[in-house]
């Protein structure tokens, strides 16, 4: 187990967004979280990455607590521990979040240099290996505006992987891609999982989820409605809420 979320709750003002969320993620596993817009999926991902702070509950990442309840308060790891924990999580945002004024290479080496303390040469070597594995070795000096959507997605994945994380989180990784490019991203994710990386994906793309998932979670209104192994999940739709979402 590389990630455990237990009893996680999050509110914005008086609106509860996450309601007692609990699940685990193991190495080499691909967990997809599906559900309608407003279900709390992206908020959950942001809490796991430390981009939002929960109100209550536990997030346990690779033998360390990001947050936990103590004396009726939700306490977080200290800043140094927080930095170490967050280095174990790679995040690929829905809109890629590449720096538009930086080349592909500069986008990728920024974090390894400033977060991991790698020398520029070490970071470049690591980045080039990743770009080569993703078929982007000829794009090192390109800027984001010169890339297609699929290329931007692969650069964002390379940037996350350059920190050598234990967990890779992806928010709607196929939302702007055509079917052929979706297949390419699926192959990349499957290859990473086969090498032992834990993958957590938020998606509305059912075909994508059916292909890559090991397990599936369905969320609605801030709660987990159903969780199961892929085959069991997609072959049994007794819950009308899930059936309705699946045909949208």
KOLPAKE-890833 format. One line per field, with one value per residue (C-alpha): residue number from 0; residue in one letter; y, x, z. Coordinates in steps of 0.02 Angstrom, whole numbers. Example, Ala and Ser with C-alpha at 12.3 -4.5 7.8 and 13.67 -1.06 7.14 Angstrom:
<pts>
n <- 0, 1
res <- a, s
Y <- -225, -53
X <- 615, 684
Z <- 390, 357
</pts>
This chain:
<pts>
n <- 0, 1, 2, 3, 4, 5, 6, 7, 8, 9, 10, 11, 12, 13, 14, 15, 16, 17, 18, 19, 20, 21, 22, 23, 24, 25, 26, 27, 28, 29, 30, 31, 32, 33, 34, 35, 36, 37, 38, 39, 40, 41, 42, 43, 44, 45, 46, 47, 48, 49, 50, 51, 52, 53, 54, 55, 56, 57, 58, 59, 60, 61, 62, 63, 64, 65, 66, 67, 68, 69, 70, 71, 72, 73, 74, 75, 76, 77, 78, 79, 80, 81, 82, 83, 84, 85, 86, 87, 88, 89, 90, 91, 92, 93, 94, 95, 96, 97, 98, 99, 100, 101, 102, 103, 104, 105, 106, 107, 108, 109, 110, 111, 112, 113, 114, 115, 116, 117, 118, 119, 120, 121, 122, 123, 124, 125, 126, 127, 128, 129, 130, 131, 132, 133, 134, 135, 136, 137, 138, 139, 140, 141, 142, 143, 144, 145, 146, 147, 148, 149, 150, 151, 152, 153, 154, 155, 156, 157, 158, 159, 160, 161, 162, 163, 164, 165, 166, 167, 168, 169, 170, 171, 172, 173, 174, 175, 176, 177, 178, 179, 180, 181, 182, 183, 184, 185, 186, 187, 188, 189, 190, 191, 192, 193, 194, 195, 196, 197, 198, 199, 200, 201, 202, 203, 204, 205, 206, 207, 208, 209, 210, 211, 212, 213, 214, 215, 216, 217, 218, 219, 220, 221, 222, 223, 224, 225, 226, 227, 228, 229, 230, 231, 232, 233, 234, 235, 236, 237, 238, 239, 240, 241, 242, 243, 244, 245, 246, 247
res <- x, x, x, x, x, x, x, x, x, x, x, x, x, x, x, x, x, x, x, x, x, x, x, x, x, x, x, x, x, x, x, x, x, x, x, x, x, x, x, x, x, x, x, x, x, x, x, x, x, x, x, x, x, x, x, x, x, x, x, x, x, x, x, x, x, x, x, x, x, x, x, x, x, x, x, x, x, x, x, x, x, x, x, x, x, x, x, x, x, x, x, x, x, x, x, x, x, x, x, x, x, x, x, x, x, x, x, x, x, x, x, x, x, x, x, x, x, x, x, x, x, x, x, x, x, x, x, x, x, x, x, x, x, x, x, x, x, x, x, x, x, x, x, x, x, x, x, x, x, x, x, x, x, x, x, x, x, x, x, x, x, x, x, x, x, x, x, x, x, x, x, x, x, x, x, x, x, x, x, x, x, x, x, x, x, x, x, x, x, x, x, x, x, x, x, x, x, x, x, x, x, x, x, x, x, x, x, x, x, x, x, x, x, x, x, x, x, x, x, x, x, x, x, x, x, x, x, x, x, x, x, x, x, x, x, x, x, x, x, x, x, x, x, x, x, x, x, x
Y <- 0, 167, 276, 264, 390, 365, 466, 618, 770, 940, 1091, 1260, 1374, 1283, 1167, 993, 935, 772, 662, 523, 466, 307, 199, 125, 121, -8, -7, -59, -21, 96, 167, 271, 385, 424, 519, 672, 849, 920, 751, 808, 711, 853, 917, 743, 742, 915, 859, 707, 822, 944, 1082, 1090, 1054, 934, 969, 793, 624, 538, 539, 413, 412, 287, 261, 445, 547, 696, 733, 647, 682, 721, 792, 839, 931, 886, 911, 913, 860, 993, 1091, 985, 822, 894, 932, 754, 679, 788, 736, 561, 620, 673, 778, 799, 936, 938, 1095, 1035, 1194, 1206, 1369, 1456, 1556, 1401, 1269, 1087, 1050, 1200, 1149, 977, 1019, 1161, 1052, 924, 1067, 1169, 1030, 881, 982, 899, 986, 1058, 922, 784, 855, 872, 693, 629, 738, 683, 499, 530, 630, 494, 360, 466, 501, 685, 692, 812, 936, 987, 1166, 1188, 1299, 1240, 1342, 1242, 1074, 976, 927, 752, 818, 938, 794, 690, 836, 858, 673, 686, 836, 739, 583, 682, 694, 503, 494, 340, 395, 478, 575, 627, 741, 707, 653, 621, 765, 860, 712, 616, 426, 385, 498, 428, 257, 323, 398, 235, 138, 256, 236, 47, 40, 145, 34, -122, -50, -32, 146, 178, 276, 377, 446, 557, 537, 553, 443, 273, 187, 248, 190, 19, -2, 55, 31, -101, -39, 92, 210, 298, 462, 567, 715, 699, 515, 350, 261, 106, 33, -127, -220, -165, -317, -330, -143, -125, -287, -247, -87, -114, 64, 181, 328, 238, 172, 349, 417, 277, 320, 508
X <- 0, 72, -81, -219, -360, -471, -625, -575, -690, -676, -791, -786, -884, -1044, -1039, -969, -871, -795, -893, -798, -694, -591, -490, -316, -196, -59, 101, 73, -112, -214, -363, -486, -612, -766, -926, -1027, -959, -967, -943, -784, -658, -537, -548, -500, -350, -297, -308, -199, -71, -75, -145, -300, -309, -441, -552, -546, -473, -310, -198, -56, 75, 218, 233, 210, 59, 17, -125, -218, -340, -269, -361, -513, -403, -339, -151, -30, 151, 279, 348, 504, 406, 272, 402, 469, 294, 242, 397, 323, 172, 177, 31, -29, -160, -307, -243, -61, -1, 158, 254, 222, 384, 492, 546, 497, 666, 656, 481, 542, 705, 637, 572, 714, 840, 745, 654, 772, 932, 996, 1129, 1072, 1166, 1088, 914, 939, 1000, 850, 731, 803, 784, 601, 570, 652, 543, 389, 439, 475, 664, 649, 543, 668, 683, 500, 381, 208, 117, 211, 147, -12, -127, -55, 122, 80, 4, 162, 272, 165, 186, 375, 382, 291, 399, 561, 535, 533, 368, 291, 116, 63, -102, -188, -340, -441, -288, -385, -510, -432, -367, -434, -456, -285, -194, -298, -232, -54, -81, -161, -8, 108, 6, -3, 186, 217, 104, 192, 353, 274, 209, 42, -76, -229, -339, -492, -587, -755, -690, -771, -679, -515, -562, -616, -448, -324, -408, -365, -501, -638, -721, -884, -911, -1068, -1108, -944, -963, -899, -1053, -969, -794, -733, -614, -632, -721, -840, -875, -914, -1014, -1136, -1236, -1373, -1361, -1468, -1353, -1204, -1306, -1367, -1190, -1124, -1244, -1214
Z <- 0, -55, -19, 111, 127, 279, 329, 227, 238, 155, 153, 70, 184, 229, 78, 110, -41, 25, 144, 234, 86, 115, -5, -33, -180, -205, -307, -488, -475, -585, -490, -589, -504, -606, -572, -625, -621, -445, -362, -274, -379, -416, -237, -177, -293, -233, -51, -87, -168, -23, -134, -23, 164, 227, 378, 448, 406, 363, 209, 226, 87, 77, 266, 313, 366, 258, 379, 521, 660, 832, 983, 876, 751, 579, 587, 442, 425, 463, 317, 292, 305, 192, 59, 66, 56, -90, -187, -189, -287, -470, -531, -711, -721, -840, -927, -919, -828, -930, -915, -1082, -1078, -1054, -1178, -1155, -1075, -959, -904, -856, -767, -661, -518, -512, -493, -365, -272, -282, -290, -449, -549, -715, -811, -704, -730, -918, -932, -835, -937, -1103, -1057, -1016, -1174, -1278, -1197, -1237, -1417, -1387, -1400, -1548, -1448, -1315, -1379, -1425, -1328, -1269, -1403, -1535, -1469, -1503, -1360, -1354, -1350, -1209, -1112, -1133, -1081, -925, -886, -914, -796, -661, -686, -678, -490, -482, -385, -304, -358, -520, -515, -676, -688, -846, -948, -1109, -1106, -1253, -1353, -1502, -1492, -1566, -1443, -1299, -1343, -1335, -1162, -1105, -1162, -1067, -907, -924, -948, -792, -688, -753, -681, -509, -508, -423, -536, -483, -623, -626, -789, -876, -1018, -991, -1134, -1061, -887, -952, -1037, -905, -736, -609, -492, -512, -388, -427, -332, -319, -207, -113, -70, -137, -203, -273, -280, -360, -474, -654, -723, -577, -581, -765, -775, -635, -641, -512, -449, -556, -518, -594, -741, -780, -777, -887, -1030, -1027
</pts>
